[in-house]
Amino acid sequence: MKSPNPLQFKTYTLILVIVIFGPLGNLLLGKGMKRLASPTAWTPGELARVLTFILRSEIIWLGIGSLIVFFVAYSLVLSWADYSYVQPASAFAYGTAALLGHFVLGERVSTVQWAGIIVICLGVFIVGRTPPRTTEPN
């Protein structure tokens, strides 16, 4: 039996983090910003009101924290895996976003959208069966 490749394990783990925390961060930011009434004008007072709301919102800070986790994981995985592997493999996030939208926000996801997400996930599965690094390290 072939032993697991530590590079692949690290890569798969960080891609999982990317797939979860990217959409989660965007969901939290969206939920937080929907609580803010749209600015009616772009006056300094109105911009200060928006900025104050953002800085005081726990849900927005959770979204920012999630996106920081996403960004760190994305940066780390790109330090050893090829971009041409990481970007398609992280497309599972589209499925995560649709699931979060449907179950957390109560959005209706059409059959055509689900079919498109399945096609994307099948493509990710194909890409995932290739090696994460095809270039020689510098």
C-alpha positions in Angstrom: 0.0 0.0 0.0 1.2 3.4 -1.0 1.8 5.9 1.9 -0.1 9.2 1.7 1.9 12.1 0.3 2.3 14.8 3.0 2.2 17.5 0.3 -1.2 16.3 -1.0 -2.6 16.1 2.6 -1.5 19.7 3.3 -2.9 20.8 0.0 -6.2 19.1 0.4 -6.5 20.4 4.0 -5.9 24.0 3.0 -8.2 23.7 0.0 -10.9 22.5 2.4 -10.2 25.6 4.6 -10.5 27.8 1.5 -13.7 26.2 0.4 -15.3 26.7 3.8 -14.0 30.1 5.0 -14.2 32.1 1.7 -17.9 31.6 1.2 -18.5 31.8 5.0 -16.7 35.2 5.2 -18.7 36.5 2.3 -22.0 35.3 3.8 -21.2 36.9 7.1 -20.2 40.2 5.4 -23.4 40.1 3.3 -25.6 39.4 6.4 -23.9 42.2 8.3 -24.2 44.8 5.5 -27.9 44.0 4.9 -28.6 45.2 8.4 -27.2 48.6 7.3 -29.6 51.0 5.6 -28.3 52.0 2.3 -26.6 55.4 2.4 -28.9 58.1 0.9 -26.1 60.5 0.2 -22.3 60.4 0.1 -21.8 63.2 2.7 -19.1 62.9 5.3 -21.7 62.4 8.0 -23.4 59.6 6.1 -20.0 57.9 5.4 -19.1 58.3 9.1 -22.4 56.6 10.0 -21.6 53.7 7.6 -18.1 53.3 8.9 -19.2 53.4 12.5 -21.8 50.7 11.8 -19.2 48.5 10.1 -16.7 48.9 13.0 -19.3 48.0 15.6 -20.8 45.0 13.8 -19.8 41.7 15.3 -21.1 39.8 12.3 -19.0 41.9 9.9 -15.9 41.3 12.1 -16.6 37.5 12.0 -16.8 37.8 8.2 -13.5 39.7 8.0 -11.9 37.1 10.3 -13.2 34.3 8.1 -11.8 36.0 5.0 -8.4 36.5 6.7 -8.3 32.7 7.4 -9.3 32.1 3.7 -6.5 34.5 2.6 -3.8 32.9 4.8 -4.8 29.4 3.6 -4.9 30.5 0.0 -1.5 32.2 0.3 0.1 29.2 2.0 -1.2 26.6 -0.5 0.0 28.7 -3.4 3.5 28.7 -1.8 3.9 25.0 -2.8 1.1 24.0 -5.2 0.5 25.3 -8.7 -2.0 28.0 -9.3 -3.4 26.0 -12.2 -4.3 23.3 -9.6 -5.3 25.4 -6.6 -7.7 27.7 -8.4 -9.9 25.0 -10.1 -9.7 22.8 -7.0 -11.0 25.6 -4.8 -14.0 26.0 -7.1 -15.9 23.7 -4.6 -16.5 27.0 -2.9 -19.3 27.6 -5.4 -21.1 24.6 -4.0 -20.5 25.8 -0.5 -21.8 29.3 -1.4 -25.0 27.8 -2.9 -25.6 25.6 0.2 -25.0 28.5 2.6 -27.3 30.7 0.5 -30.0 28.1 0.5 -29.9 26.9 4.1 -28.7 30.0 5.9 -30.2 32.8 3.9 -33.3 30.9 2.7 -32.5 31.7 -1.0 -34.0 29.6 -3.7 -31.4 27.9 -5.8 -32.8 26.7 -9.1 -32.4 23.3 -10.7 -30.3 24.9 -13.4 -28.0 26.5 -10.8 -27.6 23.1 -9.0 -26.8 21.5 -12.3 -24.1 24.1 -13.0 -22.7 23.6 -9.6 -22.6 19.8 -10.1 -20.7 20.3 -13.4 -18.2 22.6 -11.7 -17.7 20.0 -8.9 -17.2 17.3 -11.5 -14.5 19.4 -13.0 -12.9 19.9 -9.6 -12.9 16.2 -9.1 -11.0 15.7 -12.4 -8.5 18.4 -11.5 -8.1 16.9 -8.1 -6.9 13.7 -9.6 -3.8 15.5 -11.0 -0.7 16.3 -9.1 -0.8 19.6 -7.2 2.7 20.5 -8.3 4.0 20.1 -11.8 6.7 22.7 -11.8 10.1 22.4 -10.2 10.8 24.5 -7.1 13.2 27.4 -7.6 
